[in-house]
Amino acid sequence: MTAALVLLLASGVATAQDLLIRNATVHTASARGTLQATDVLVKDGRIAAIGTGLAAGNAPVVDAQGKPLTPAMFGGITDIGVEEISGESATVDNTLALGANAADMQVRPEFDVTLAYNPESVLVPVARVEGIGWTMLGAGTRAGGSIIGGQGGVVRFDGSLDAIGPRALFVTLGGDGANLSGNSRAAQWMLLDQLIDEVRGRIPADSKFALLTPAGRSTLATYFGGGGRVLVRIQRAADITRLLRWARQRNVQIALVGAVEGWKVAPQIAAAGVPVFVDALAGLPADFDQIGATLENAARLHAAGVRVSFSQAGDASHNARKIRQLAGNAVANGLPWEAGLAGLTSVPASSLGVGTQMGSIAIGQRADLVLWTGDPLDVGHVASQVWMDGRAIPMRSRQTELRDRYLHRDNGLPRAYPDSSR
């Protein structure tokens, strides 16, 4: 990667480009499905035409040789760019803690984690060379915080500083949030209803019982009136049922994250039109909220009519590439292949409010594309080229540079010395 290109990517000012990808197996992640031996024409960074025998004009041409072409994939809900090294607190910006105990709890939904995003994070190219083009930055929870973590947003891995699309509010309920609500999941509903009372003026702003700042009230008014997506980390079927009822009664637009026992109440989730971000590798109970864990969760949810996407539990930021394994695992356990691909492309894009810009190969969409060596849901295959706005992204990262440095052929030099002849 040249120094100039590095600076362009980092500053987000790299220009969109024209491109013709010829003779690809185009997985559109749209109603058009998969198109064989098809061309995709890009003009000014947007998809201009999809068909056969398209004229390139002055655009560079790439012969895909029949290989799969997909939209750039969703990396899940991660901390990429707001967490560099989890063990070094100065590089972790995804959580807010202002109170030492429940009595001092302050609820700050106005906290927006996207304001800490660093597009020059080394995690960005590590994910991007694996075909991951974007992620939802999540606001996490920790001791001294509340069940409401704050706001996150979608960032593209094109070097841009700012998030795109609407913000989402992050909430943790059930056993995962019990230590943030007086060690009782019952208290979570009490707290949520109090917040609604505050937003709607039934509790004065100067009350000694008030939990919100004026900015917090304004922020929650957006989400507790049906105007923004609330992503709720929740696992147990009974808690999910209660959440669906609560959201319907209070006009809150939700999505479920985790939902390990979601399959048990899949018809209710589908009827509510609620999307779900599942960890398709959660096949065994990790705690008492996940007794009903099954590898068929995604397949059963999809069969009931639920829009299914994917997100990893644990260290998703440093292992974003594994999200393809989640989707492939779901397919191996009954999810249709096209639904597995949609769960990494069009479903999260539409669920998170950016579906008009990305998530499918369609005319007018951003040309964020990936050419694969084979089946993109099979980890035995890799991304051979990634484009962002039609720009070919150098297929290098800190990891590939370390690989090349330490695994060079025997060239008569000490280990770790690169061969300048290559």
N, C-alpha and C positions, 0 to 999 in steps of 0.2 A: 504494500500500500504506500503510495507516495505521500510525502509530507503535505502537499497541497490538498490531496483528497482527504487526508485525516482531518485537516482544518475545516474543510467544507462540511464533512459529515458532523463534526463536533459542533459547528456553529448552526447547523440546520439550514444553511443557505445554498446547498448544492442544488443545481437546477434540474428540473424534470427533463426527461429525454424521450426521444422517439425510438421505437424498437419494433421489429417484426420477429416473432417466434413462430417458426414454420414446422408443420408436421408433428404436432404434439398430441398426446392423449390428454385432452383438456377436461379436468374435473372441475366443472364450473361452480360447484356447491350452490347451485340455484335450481330452479325448476327445469332447466335445460339438461341437467344431469351430466353425463360423461359423453364427450364428443371425440370420436376417433379421427386421427389424421387431420387435425384442424390447426388453422393459423390464428394467432392473436396479434393484432396490430395495436401499438401504443403510440399515441400522439400527445406531446406535452405532458407526459407522465400519467395520462389517463387511457383506459382501454377504449379504443375508437372503433374497432371492428373485430368480429369473430366469425371465421368461415374458412373456406378453402380457396386457394389460388389468389390470396390477397396480394396486392401490389405494395412493395416496400417503399417506393419513392426513394427518398434519401436516407431512410432509416437503416441502421445496421440490422443484419439478418442473423438469427441464430437457428440452426437446424437442430430441432429437438430429437430427431431420429425416432419418433414414436414414443419417447419417454413421457412419464406423467408430469403434467403441469398443474399446479394448484395455487390458490391464493396463499399469501404468506400466512402462517399459522398463528393462532392465539396461544400465548405461553401460559395461560391460566391466571389466577389471582396471585401476584407475586410482590416481592419487594425489590425487584431489579431496579437499580438506580437510586434507591433510597436505603439500601443496605449493601455495604461492600464486604465487610468482614463481621460476622455476627458476634464474635468475641471482642470486638473493639467498639465500645459505645460511641465514640466520636464519629463512626461511619454508619450508625444505625439511626434512621430518622422516621421509622414507620409507626411508632407508638408515642402516646402522650400520657404522662402520669403526673398529676398535680396534687393529689391527696395521699396521705400515708395510710389511711384506713377508711372504712365505710362512712364514718361520721364526717370525714373531711371530703367526701367524694364531690368532685366537680364534673359535671357533664359538659363536654365541649364539642358538640357536633360541628362547630365552625372550623375545627382543626382540619386542614386540607393537606394531606401528605404529598400531593403533587408539587407543592411549592419547594420541596426538597429534592426533586428529581434531578439527577446528574446524568445527562446523555453521554458523558465520557466514561461512565462506569465500565470497568473491564468485563462486567457481566453481560453488557449489551452485545458486543460481537461474539462472545461465547455462545449466547442463545441464537443470534442471527445466523451464524454459519450452519446451524442445525435446522434452518427453515422457519424459525420463530421470528415473526415480524412485528409483534405487538403484544402488550400485556395490559391487564387491569391492575394498577397499583392499589393495594389494599391497606386500609388503616387498621392496625392491629390493636390488641388490648393487652394490658399487663397490670400487675399490682399497682395500686395507686391511681388507676384509671376507672373506667366505668364500662358497662355493657355496650355503650355506644363508643366505638373506637374513633370515629371521625369520618372524613370524606376521602375518597380516592377517585381516580380517573384513568382513562385509557391513554397510554403513551405508545407512539410508534418508534421503532428502532431505526430511524432514519437520520438521527443526529439532532432532531428538533428538541428544544428546551421545554416547550409547553405541552400540556395534555390536550387532547381533543375530545369533542363530544361533551355530554352532560356529566356532572359529578354523580357519584353514588355514595350512599351512606352505609357504613358497616356496623353491624350489630351482632353480638354474640349472645346466644341464649342456650338454655339447657345446662347440662353439667359443666360444659366448658366455661360458662359465664357465672357459675354459682358463687365463686370466690369474689366476684365483682358486684354481687348483689346480696350481701349479708349472709352468704353461704346457704341460699335457698333459691331454687328456681321459681318458687311461688312469688318471691319478692320481685322478680323481673317484670311480671305483669303489673304489679303495683307501681313500680318505677316508670314503666312505659306510659301507663295511664296518667300518672302525675305529670309527666312531660307534656302530654297532650293537653292536660288542664292548663299548664303554664302557657303553652303556645296559644291557646284559645282564650286566655285572659281570665280564667277562673281562679287562678292563684296569682296574686299581685306580684309584680317583679321585685318589689322590695320586701316580700315576705321572708322571714328567717328560714322558711322551709324550701324556698325556691332553689332549684338546682342549675338554672340556666342563666347565662349572661344575655344582654339584649341581642348580641350577635347570634348567640345560640338559639334564641327564640325565633329569630328571623330565618335561620338556616333550617330548623326543624319544621317551620311552617311550610317550607317547600316540599319536604318529604311526607309530612303527615297530612297532606292535602291531596295526595295522589299525583303530585307533580314531579317526582323524582324516584329513581329506583333505590330500594333499601335491600342490601344484600345481607342476609341473615345466616350466620353459621349456626347450624342446628342439626341434631342427629336423630333423636328418638322420635318414633312414630307419634306418640301421644303429644309431644311438644309441637311437632309439625302440624298436627290437626288443630291444636289450640291456636297456633300462629296463623293458620289460614283463616280461622274464624275471626281472630282479632283484626287481621288486615282487612278483611271484607267489611267488618262493622265500622272501621275507622278510616276507610278509604286510603289505604297505604299500599303502594305498588311494590311488591317484594319479589325477591329471587332467593332460592335456597342454596346454601353452600355446604357441602358435605352430604347431608341427608342420607346417611348410611342406611337408615331404616325407611327411606322414602318409598321403596317398593311396596311396603305394607299399606300405604295410603295413596298409591299412585292415582287412582281415579279421582280423588278429591283434589290432588295437585293439578291434574289435567283440567278438571272442571274450572278451577280458579285461574287457569292460564298462566301459571307460575313456572318460569324456567328453573332448572336445577343444574348446579355445577358439582359433579360428583368426582370422587377419587375412585376410579374403577379398579384400583388394586386393593381396596379395603374389603378383603374377603373374610377377615376374622375379627372378632370383637376386640377392640382396643380398650374399652371401658364399658361401664354398665349402660351407657346410652347407645351402645352399638351391639347389643346382644343379637340382633337380627341381621348382622352383616352377611352379605352374599356377593359373590363376583357377578351375579346376574342382575344386580341393582339397575344398571343403566339400561339393559335390555328390557326389563320389566317396566321401567318407567316409560321408555319409548313406546312399548307395545300398548300402554294405556293412553298414549297421546301427549305425553309430557315432552317439552323441548329440552333435550339433554346436551349439556356441555361438560367440560372437564376442568378440574383444578386439583393440584396435588396438596395433600397434607404434608406437614414437615418442611424441609428445606427446599421449597419450590424455586427459589430465586437462583440458587447455584446449580439446580438440576432441571431447569426449564425444558431441556431437550427430552426429558423423560415423559413429557406429556403425550408424545406420540405413542409411547408404550401403554399409557392409560387407555387411549382410544383403541389401540390394537387389542388390548386385553379385553375390553368391552365387546369388541367384534368377535373375539374368540369365544365369548360367553353369551352369544346370541344377539347382539346388537347388529343390525344391518350395516354393511360396509359404508354405504352412502351416509347413513346417520352418524357413523363414527367420524367421517370427514367433516360433516356439517357441524359436529360438536367442537371442532377445532377451527371453524371458519365462520360460516353464516349464522349459526345459532348464537354464539357469544356476541358477534357484531350487532345483530338485531336486538339482543337482550340488553346490551349496554349502550344502545343509542347511537351507534356509529355504522349501522347497516347500510346507509345510503352512500357511504364513502368506501367501505372495505368489507371483506369477508366473503366475496364471491368474485368470479370472473364474469363480469357483465359490462356492457357498454356504459361508460361514464364513471365506472369505479376507478379508484387509484390502482395504478399498475404495480401493486405489491405482490410479486409472483415468485414461485419457487419451482425450479426444474429438478426432478428427482431421478436417481439412478434406477428406481423401481418403486414398488408399492410404498407410498408414504406412511402407511400405518404399520409397516414391517420394519423393525429397527435394524434389520440386516441391510437396509438401503439407506442412502444418505442424500442430502441436498447437494447437487452438483453446481447450482448457481442460484443466487437470490437477487432479485431486483426490487428496489424501492423507488416508486414513482418512475419506473422504467430505467433507473440507473443500476448498472451492474455493481453489486456490492463485492468488494474484495473478500474472498473466502478464507480469511485469516482471522485469528484471534490470539489472545495471550496463550491459550492452550496449544494451538497449532505451532506457535513460535517456540514454545518450550519443547514440544515434541521434536521439531526439526533441529533444535539445538542439541538435544541430548541423545537422539536416536539416529544420528548421522552415520553414514557408512565409515568404515575404517579408512581414514585419509592421512594417517601418519601424524595427526595432531592430537594433543590431549583432549579428553572428553570435554564437551561443552564448547569447543571451538568450532565455529561453522566453517564449512568448506567454501572458500571464496570463489571457487571455480564453478559452483552450481548457480 
